[in-house]
Amino acid sequence: MSILKKQPRHEVISIRLSEDRLKLLERYQKLLSDQLGRSVSLGEAAFLVIEERVAGMDRETARHELLSTPTASLYNIRKKWESQHTLSIAEWDVLAQYVQIGTEEEAQEPPLLWPAIPSRETYLTLLDAFEAVYQNRKKPASKHVWYYFANLGGHSTDVRLSDDVAEQRHQAVLKQIAIRKELLKPSEQWQSPGTVGGCFLTAIRDEGVESARLDQILAPYWATLWGLAARGHWVRHDRQPVRLASPNEDDLRRRIILPDPLESDELKLSFTTNACPELGVHIDLGPVRRVSSLIARYPNLAEFRAMLEGWLAKRSWNGRHFLMTRAKEMGPAKFTLWLRQSDVGIEFTEKEWEALRDLFQKAWATPEVQRWLQELQLEYGEQG
């Protein structure tokens, strides 16, 4: 008995067209016949219409499927990049969408809220990434040049884009990018560059740059792009990190042995993994004051670290999780640290604050703590 080979499956479908759509298809049928020099049936014309759009349909469908499970999709995008340094075009679409969210939603701008998120350095890198995609666009005359120019602050300048000269519009966009970079150079009183996250997303989706080329030109900016995308996930999805719900047996944190508690006078700093894979930091202010605090989540810990390293006693620290003020009366400096979540204030002398800073610096320098924090940073993105 012969074994019959399984034939490829071809579906036969019928569709009902309105009179206007039928006439359009017939016109396209005639165009194809003239171009090919042979007779083209109405069915073949319809098939070729679909074939011409298949790449776009596949991209849109894949993007929709990825966005239906955002946490797993972003996690797999990160792991795929770390192992291969390649992404599909739909994966770049999804990453760029979350980059925009992480850049433009719930941005923190001092002095209203510390620390600056996104940071000055992040904005500079994102401008470079957007410029790289824009410079590699498929068509010299981008149809989005007006959008880029406006969203990078172009409307506040005296420049007017030409309706006819594509090169003038192109140069105007490049000049506006350079202006935004220049405004970001001062370490103090720098200006955010407008909605550059939206520019980046539009360039990824609509400028025709293939995924292999995106892999090449965006590789130098991956760390910043991922940090923004992970933050975008945190902003959009109930303050949750890009982390799989099921336990990961390969998680390196399972093998980390954290250091013993650090002490200085009456202060004591210790670590806990009760909420593994989170890292808890317990601050004990000693038996006299009988006050202790547990920083149990990475966003809080990241801000506390930024406050210890960047806060100047001449002004208050107004953060998402902490408020730090200095007493105005004469005499030795005294500070009050307010824990916003519990509305509790803890007083510190200048000496105690410096001692706490020294303990944290020792903790950050510990290789085990560094590895744990690096993994948390990849899951939460830019936080402090």
Protein Blocks (a to p, Z undefined) as FASTA:
>chain_A
ZZdddddddddddddddfklmmmmmmmmmmmmmmnopacdfklmmmmmmmmmmmmmmmmm
mmmmmmmmmmlmmmmmmmmmmmnopacfklmmmmmmmmmmmmmgopacdfkbccddddfk
lmmmmmmmmmmmmmmpfblbacklmmmmmmnopmmpmbdcdfklmmlmmmmmmmmmmmmm
mmmmpmghpacebjfklmmmmmmmmnopafklmmmmmmmmmmmmmmmmmmmmmmmnooia
cddfbdcfklmklmpccdddddehjbccdddfklccbdcddddebjklopacddfbfklm
mmmmmmmmmpcfkbccddfkbccdddfbgcjdddddddfklopacdddfklmmmmmmmmm
mmmmpmklmmmmmmmmmmnopaZZ
